[in-house]
C-alpha cells in the first residue's frame, strides 16, 4: 500500500486495490479484497488522527 494520505477512505481503498493488482498481477479475490479494505481503512484512520493531532498542536 502506498503511504500517502488520500483525502478520503474511498480514494485510499481505490488506490490500494490498484496497487494490489499491479503488484500481484491479478484482481484480488473476495478474501484478499476484504483484508485489503480492512487494512487500508485502519491505516487511513490512523493517518487521519495523526493529521488532526498535528493540526491541533500547530494551532
Secondary structure as UniProt FT lines:
FT   HELIX           9..24
FT   HELIX           30..58
//
